[in-house]
Amino acid sequence: MGNIIVILIIAAIAFFALRSSLKHFKGQGGCCGGDCCNCGNKHKGIKEEK
């Protein structure tokens, strides 16, 4: 019974990690400019100085 509980906990952690990773690789994660509803910062490209 204890093994089943541990497996379920690990499976739940793996599910949320996989879901977060997929969002990141699609460019929808918080670090990529997506899912930022309240911050007001738009993803701006790097400006090159001439």
C-alpha positions in Angstrom: 0.0 0.0 0.0 2.9 2.3 0.8 4.4 1.8 -2.6 1.2 2.8 -4.3 1.1 6.1 -2.4 4.7 6.9 -3.3 4.1 6.1 -6.9 1.0 8.3 -7.0 2.9 11.2 -5.5 5.8 10.8 -7.9 3.3 10.5 -10.9 1.6 13.8 -9.8 4.9 15.6 -9.5 6.0 14.3 -12.9 2.7 15.4 -14.5 3.0 19.0 -13.3 6.7 19.1 -14.3 5.9 17.8 -17.7 3.1 20.2 -18.2 5.3 23.1 -17.1 8.1 22.0 -19.4 5.8 21.8 -22.4 4.6 25.3 -21.8 8.2 26.5 -21.6 9.2 24.8 -24.8 6.2 26.2 -26.6 7.2 29.7 -25.5 4.2 30.2 -23.3 6.0 30.1 -19.9 6.5 33.0 -17.6 10.1 33.4 -18.5 9.3 33.6 -22.2 6.8 36.5 -22.2 3.7 34.3 -21.9 1.3 34.0 -18.9 2.1 37.5 -17.8 -1.3 39.1 -17.4 -0.6 41.6 -14.7 3.0 42.6 -15.2 2.5 45.0 -18.1 5.9 44.1 -19.6 5.8 43.1 -23.2 8.6 41.0 -24.6 10.8 43.5 -26.3 13.7 42.5 -28.6 17.2 43.6 -27.9 17.9 47.0 -29.3 21.2 47.3 -31.2 23.2 50.4 -30.7 24.6 52.0 -33.8 
